[in-house]
Amino acid sequence: MESASLQKKATSPPPPVHVAIIMDGNGRWAEARGLPRVAGHQKGAEAVKNAVKSAISLGVSYLTLFGFSSENWKRPESEIKDLMGLLRFYIKKEINELHQEGIRFQVIGDRTRLAPDIVTLIEDAENLTEANSRLTLTIALSYGGRAEITMAARRMAEDVAAGKLDINDINENELSARLFTNDMPDPDILIRTSGEKRISNFLLWQLAYGEFVFFDTLWPDFSNTDFEGAIREFHSRERRYGATGR
């Protein structure tokens, strides 16, 4: 007899293909405990590992996390230094395990502002895991949605000037093909923690028809139960893409 768990899996709706998360609240988590902000970022890194496990267990194919925005460069230099140190540490520490788990790792954003050794770590991690297909884990670093769209528009203009693209052939597909996310489907759902209800310049083009789910939970406390709750909320919604539901 088929087990109850297998029966439940067989009757459950398919999971969203692509989940995007704005991981907000690390600093507030630390401050509420009288800890330095870096302690919140450290705890937040543990929540990332849990989110990756949740995504795999739920059958999600793409998980994109907003790690550091282009606006975050305005933060105090000491905090940026701590964040970059954590980034170095976790890429070195976790990449082999990600690879063994069949996870593809990639970073989107403006790498010109990152330290050269961090760029090298990212490139090495991407090259190591590029053939993996169990889950694509994308981290947005030094990333801004408006800047990404501007970059794509500039590339189209350059291609028109070079005779590679006719101006009459410019369309949504041509712009999408020049985004950082050109090899991924658009997110089905955006999750944001910490009680804030905005998308903060994250995947502006790609989230045109994404479902938004907001949690009061601070990111370091975001659990597997929260992830599952977001997916249930996603399944409760009717996605019409501008059409009627009839």
C-alpha positions, 0 to 999 in steps of 0.5 A: 500500500502506498504510504500516506506521505507518498499519497499526499505528495501525489495529490499536492499541487506542483510547487512554484518553480522559482521562489525569490526572497528578500531576506530582511531583518538581520540588523533588527534581530541583533539589536533586539538582543543587544548584539552587534549587527554582524551577529544578525548577519551571521544568524541570517546566513544560517537561515539561508542554509535552512531555506535552501533545504526547504526549497529542495524538500518542497521541489522548488527548482530556482531560489533567488535571494537578495543578499546585498543591494546597490543601495546597501553600499551606503551603509557604514563602512564597518558593516560593509566590511563585516558583510564582505568578510562573511561572504568570503567565509561562507562561499569558502565554507559552503560551496563544496557542500552545495556542489555535493548536493547538486546545487548550482550557485550563481551571483547576479549584480554589479561585480565591479564594486566587489573586491577582486578576491570576492569576484574570484571566489564567485567565479570559481564557485560558479564554474564548479557548480555550473552543471548541477541541476537539483536547485539553482541558488542565485544570490543578488549582490550589489544588485539593483533592479533599475540598474539591471533594466538600464544595463539591458536597454544599453545593450540593446542600443549598442546592438542596434548601433552595431547592426546586430539588432533592428530597432523594429525588433526590440521587444520584451523578449529581447530585453529579457535576454539581456538581463542577469536572469536571462537563463531563468524563469521569472519568479512565481512568488516573492517572499519578504520578511521583517514586516516590510511590504515593498520590493526595494528595487529587487527583480523589478522586471521579473516580478511583473506577475509574481505573487507577493507574500509578506512575513512579520518574522525577521529573517534569522527566525525564518523557518521551514514552517514559514517557507511551507506557509508561503507555498500554501499561500501561493497555492491559494491564489488564482494567477490570471496574468491579466485575464479573467478567472472564468 
